[in-house]
Amino acid sequence: MSFSTRVKKELCHIESNTMLKVSELAGIVRMDGSILIDANKNISLELVSEHINVAQLVYTGFKNLFKVDCNISIYKHKKLKKNNRYVITILNQPQIRSVLYSLGMMDENGMLFYIGIPEELIDRDDKRRAYLRGVFLGGGSVSDPNKNYHLEIVTNSEIYAELIQKIIGFYEIETKISFRKESVILYIKESEKISDFLALIGAYEALLDFENIRINKNMRNQVNRRVNCETANLQKTINSSVEQIENIKLIKEKKKFNSLSEAEQAIAELRLKNPEASFKALGEMLEPAIGKTAVSYRFNNIKKLADELR
């Protein structure tokens, strides 16, 4: 089961009152639902989902909240994906317009395909959270945090995407909008903001898993950066040591070692005996001890003499 499916499964089992269930169902229907009108102007509502938990939530919601007759059918993709598609249909019946109005699919003038979000669905904090939960259940997904950080909500309307962006922004969660063929993508890539959104819609178990993975990844990244840094420093020390030893050996071969000062001869002898030691370690071996800057100065003088001899 994917991480995104686990999140949706958890969200579908959240207990709430009738008022919040209406807001939640409205969000789902807005993302996955379609209004159908036949040649006789009969109106029906159809909702398609690939998640069985979401389909069950919608089916029971229609039944319990609106007392309407609805059908559920199951189809299997013939190409590419093999997962089932669940189709819930409310056929034309006397209360169909009331259902569409309650779910924000029709305005107060009876105009279908209403683009806005009725205020009564989102006029309180708990309603806004329920509505956003429905929106995510209908058109959202979140990547496995072990792989990358990415949460998105896919819709077919830029205006509607901006409305959702505004609601999410109310909670100081920044989202961005992009376009993919005919779809509008509202997305979050920052791991902290994805955590905030999961908490916002009530996916607390998934949030704990997400945070554990995120913390472990951050720790691994910090360790890797430190190891890489230490490796780079060690390689730099080794390279410098090899060059310094070559310079000292050249000076000795040319019988010019006595041309160095006593301090430079002392540091040179220490380098030959301690090829892997750092400047700090070499300086501490002397009596009296000296700092890294003084050690570096002596090796620079040794290098100058070696360059002259070359």
C-alpha positions, -999 to +999 in steps of 0.1 A: +000+000+000+014+034-010+019+061+016-007+082-002-032+054+000-025+049+037-031+086+043-065+084+025-075+053+044-068+070+077-088+101+067-118+080+056-121+067+091-123+100+109-155+104+129-173+137+126-208+152+129-233+156+100-223+192+094-186+184+089-195+153+068-213+176+044-183+198+040-160+168+036-183+152+010-186+185-008-148+186-012-147+151-026-175+156-050-160+189-063-128+170-072-142+137-084-178+144-093-195+152-126-230+165-133-246+147-162-276+159-182-294+136-207-314+145-237-346+148-216-328+172-193-327+147-165-299+155-141-276+129-124-244+131-104-215+107-110-184+103-089-153+082-099-126+072-075-097+046-076-098+043-038-122+019-022-123+037+011-131+070-006-159+052-026-174+037+005-172+071+023-191+088-006-217+060-010-225+060+027-225+098+028-250+101+000-272+074+017-270+088+053-268+125+047-292+129+019-313+098+019-310+094-019-309+063-040-274+057-055-256+029-073-220+018-071-202+000-099-167-014-102-146-013-133-110-024-140-086-005-162-078-025-193-046-006-200-017+005-179-030+006-143-047-025-131-065-010-101-103-008-099-123+023-106-154+028-084-183+047-099-210+061-076-241+074-094-271+094-081-297+091-108-323+117-115-347+119-085-367+147-068-340+157-043-311+157-068-311+196-070-311+198-032-281+175-030-262+195-057-269+228-039-259+214-005-226+202-020-218+234-037-223+221-073-253+245-079-258+281-068-289+296-052-302+305-086-302+270-098-272+275-120-252+242-123-215+238-125-210+265-098-174+276-097-172+291-062-173+275-028-204+283-007-196+301+025-216+278+046-193+249+038-162+267+050-174+294+075-157+278+105-123+263+112-136+227+116-156+230+083-126+244+064-105+215+076-132+190+067-136+206+032-098+204+026-098+168+038-125+161+012-105+179-015-074+159-007-094+126-007-108+135-041-078+149-059-048+148-037-017+126-033+015+126-013+048+110-022+065+084+000+088+106+022+115+079+019+118+089-017+110+126-019+088+153-005+058+162-027+021+167-020-003+178-047-039+184-054-051+181-090-081+199-104-092+211-138-099+247-129-073+274-122-100+295-105-109+267-081-072+259-075-067+295-064-097+293-041-082+262-024-048+279-023-064+308-004-080+285+021-048+266+027-029+299+029-052+309+058-033+284+079+001+299+067+008+269+045+023+281+012+013+263-020+023+268-056+004+263-088+016+246-120+000+232-151+002+197-165-016+192-198-052+201-190-048+199-152-040+225-127-017+213-099-016+228-064+015+215-048+038+216-017+074+205-017+087+217+017+087+188+042+076+210+071+046+224+052+036+189+041+036+180+078+015+210+086-010+201+059-013+165+071-020+178+106-045+203+092-067+176+075-064+152+105-040+125+092-021+123+125-009+086+122+005+094+088+020+126+102+039+106+128+053+082+102+062+112+079+080+130+108+099+099+118+111+094+083+119+130+079+140+132+111+159+100+102+167+114+067+178+147+081+201+129+106+215+107+077+221+138+056+239+156+084+261+125+091+269+122+054+278+159+051+300+156+081+317+125+068+322+141+034+337+172+050+360+152+072+370+130+042+377+162+021+398+176+050+417+143+054+424+142+016+436+178+017+460+170+046+473+139+029+479+158-004+497+186+015+518+161+035+529+143+003+540+176-013+558+186+019+577+153+022+587+155-015+601+190-008+620+179+022+635+149+005+645+171-025+663+195-002+681+167+016+691+151-018+706+185-028+724+186+005+707+220+013+689+209+045+713+230+066+701+260+046+669+258+066+665+274+100+666+252+131+628+258+134+622+247+098+645+217+102+626+207+133+592+208+116+606+190+085+619+161+107+585+159+124+567+157+090+589+128+079+581+109+110+544+118+111+532+120+074+495+119+084+496+145+112+477+178+107+494+212+111+478+215+146+491+181+157+526+189+144+527+222+162+517+206+194+546+181+191+572+210+193+586+224+225+574+250+230+542+243+210+532+265+181+500+272+162+489+262+128+498+295+113+534+292+124+536+256+111+522+268+077+548+296+076+577+272+081+564+248+054+560+278+030+597+286+035+606+249+029+586+250-003+603+282-015+637+266-011+626+234-029+611+254-058+645+272-061+663+239-062+640+226-089 
